[in-house]
Amino acid sequence: MSEIDFIELATFCVNRYRDSLTGPRVRYIDTLFVAIVEGNRVLCSKTPHILRDAGECILIHQRSEKAVTNWYSWYKVEYIDGEGCVFDGNLGEKFSLYIVSIDSFSNQRMQLSYDNRVIYSCRRPWEDHMAKVWQLYSRVRGIESANEIKLIAELFKKDEKILELEKEIEDFRFSNRLLEQEREQYRDLLDEIRQIVGK
């Protein structure tokens, strides 16, 4: 089997997507290239150079469409597997990755689904979440039990929430330390002023 040139394949997919957009009310914006490299590490870029060492990749194409008077962004997800096959958001084994609008055009969410049930959802910017999405997918991709997949996804989300809360606590502690240092500086300054006034 020959080695797959993901850069050439991704460039072909971008050109094909761009060429499919016709009319004055639609225009191509850009593509986010997501490379999955050795060790399931995830790299994101607006240029395809990061696909050089990829074993799999995801392309997130963005287009803008005019609805009456406003322009809105829409996204298409393509997955290229390790053999060079291109799929529209289908990750295989009943898994899919797509971006939908919820309640309004401006409320876009990326969703990882198993058997048409959402197991993970996130908002833009996509590059901030792709590592998490792929990490969860890597954990559940070989599991066949829907209940087990659901349980792992719920634990993953709870773990993510715990990490967010820990970060908030650490940020609060840091802010508190800064305030304490500032208070000490003002006390020192006040002591100096008292000494000067006392003379």
C-alpha positions in Angstrom: 0.0 0.0 0.0 1.4 3.4 -0.9 1.6 6.2 1.6 -1.4 8.6 1.4 -0.7 12.3 0.6 -3.2 13.9 2.9 -2.1 17.4 1.8 -3.0 16.6 -1.9 -6.2 14.8 -0.9 -7.3 17.6 1.4 -6.5 20.3 -1.2 -8.7 18.3 -3.7 -11.5 18.2 -1.1 -11.3 22.0 -0.5 -11.3 22.7 -4.2 -14.3 20.4 -4.8 -16.2 22.0 -2.0 -15.3 25.6 -3.2 -16.4 24.7 -6.7 -19.8 23.3 -5.5 -20.7 26.8 -4.1 -22.4 28.8 -6.8 -24.5 31.9 -6.8 -24.2 35.4 -5.5 -25.6 34.6 -2.1 -23.0 32.0 -1.1 -19.2 32.2 -0.8 -16.4 30.0 0.5 -14.6 31.4 3.6 -11.9 28.9 4.6 -11.2 25.4 5.9 -9.9 24.2 9.2 -7.4 21.3 8.8 -7.4 18.9 11.7 -4.5 16.4 11.6 -4.5 13.3 13.8 -0.9 12.3 14.1 1.0 9.6 16.0 -0.3 9.0 19.5 -3.7 10.4 18.7 -2.4 14.0 19.0 -4.6 16.6 17.3 -3.1 19.5 15.4 -5.3 22.3 13.9 -4.4 24.9 11.2 -5.9 27.0 8.5 -3.3 25.7 6.1 -2.8 22.0 5.1 0.9 21.8 5.9 0.1 20.0 9.2 -1.3 17.0 7.3 2.2 15.9 6.2 2.5 13.4 9.1 -1.2 12.7 9.6 -2.6 9.2 9.9 -6.2 10.6 9.6 -7.7 14.0 9.2 -10.8 16.1 9.5 -11.7 19.1 7.3 -14.1 21.7 8.5 -15.2 23.8 5.5 -16.8 27.2 6.2 -19.1 29.0 3.8 -21.1 32.2 4.3 -24.7 32.4 3.0 -26.9 35.4 2.7 -30.4 35.0 4.3 -32.5 38.0 3.3 -30.0 40.8 4.4 -27.6 39.0 6.8 -24.7 36.7 6.1 -24.5 33.5 8.2 -21.8 30.9 8.5 -22.4 27.2 7.7 -20.0 24.3 8.1 -19.4 21.0 6.4 -17.3 18.3 8.1 -15.3 15.8 6.0 -13.3 12.9 7.5 -10.4 11.3 5.7 -9.5 7.9 7.1 -6.1 6.2 7.2 -6.7 4.6 3.8 -7.6 7.9 2.1 -11.3 7.4 1.9 -13.3 10.7 2.3 -16.6 10.7 4.2 -19.1 13.5 4.9 -18.9 13.5 8.7 -19.1 9.8 8.9 -16.4 8.5 11.2 -17.5 4.8 10.8 -19.0 2.3 13.2 -22.1 4.4 13.6 -20.1 7.5 14.7 -20.6 10.9 13.0 -19.3 14.4 13.4 -21.2 17.4 12.1 -22.1 21.0 12.8 -25.7 22.1 13.1 -27.5 25.3 14.0 -29.6 25.2 17.1 -32.5 27.6 17.5 -30.9 30.2 15.2 -28.4 30.6 12.3 -25.8 32.1 14.7 -25.9 29.3 17.3 -23.7 26.7 15.7 -22.7 23.5 17.6 -20.4 20.7 16.7 -21.8 17.3 17.7 -20.2 13.9 18.0 -22.9 11.3 17.7 -23.2 7.5 18.0 -26.2 5.9 16.3 -27.8 9.3 15.8 -27.6 10.2 19.5 -25.4 13.1 20.5 -22.6 12.1 23.0 -20.6 15.4 22.9 -21.4 18.9 21.8 -19.4 22.1 21.7 -19.4 25.7 20.4 -16.9 27.6 18.3 -14.0 28.1 18.0 -13.7 24.5 16.7 -9.9 24.3 17.1 -10.2 24.7 20.8 -12.4 21.6 21.1 -11.0 19.2 18.4 -8.5 17.5 20.8 -11.4 16.8 23.3 -13.7 15.6 20.5 -11.0 13.2 19.2 -10.0 12.1 22.6 -13.6 11.0 23.4 -14.0 9.4 20.0 -10.8 7.4 20.5 -12.0 6.1 23.8 -15.4 4.9 22.5 -14.7 4.0 18.9 -14.1 0.3 19.6 -17.0 -0.2 22.0 -20.2 -1.8 20.7 -22.5 -1.2 23.7 -24.6 2.0 23.3 -25.0 2.1 27.1 -21.3 1.8 27.7 -20.6 4.6 25.2 -23.2 6.8 26.8 -21.7 6.2 30.3 -18.1 6.9 29.1 -19.4 10.1 27.3 -21.1 11.3 30.5 -18.0 10.6 32.6 -15.9 12.5 30.0 -18.2 15.5 30.3 -18.1 15.4 34.1 -14.3 15.2 34.1 -14.2 18.2 31.7 -16.5 20.1 34.1 -14.2 19.2 37.0 -11.2 20.5 35.1 -13.0 23.8 34.3 -13.9 24.2 38.0 -10.4 23.5 39.1 -9.1 26.2 36.7 -11.7 28.7 38.0 -10.5 27.9 41.6 -6.9 28.4 40.6 -7.7 31.7 38.8 -9.6 32.8 41.9 -6.6 31.9 44.1 -4.2 33.8 41.8 -6.5 36.9 41.8 -6.8 36.6 45.6 -2.9 36.5 46.0 -2.6 39.6 43.8 -5.2 41.5 45.9 -3.4 40.5 49.1 -0.1 41.8 47.7 -1.8 45.0 46.6 -3.3 45.4 50.1 0.1 44.9 51.7 1.6 47.6 49.4 -1.1 50.0 50.4 -0.5 49.3 54.1 3.2 49.9 53.7 2.4 53.2 51.9 0.0 54.2 54.6 2.6 53.4 57.3 5.1 55.6 55.4 2.6 58.5 55.2 1.8 58.2 58.9 5.5 58.4 59.7 6.0 61.4 57.6 2.9 63.2 59.1 4.0 62.2 62.6 7.3 64.0 62.1 
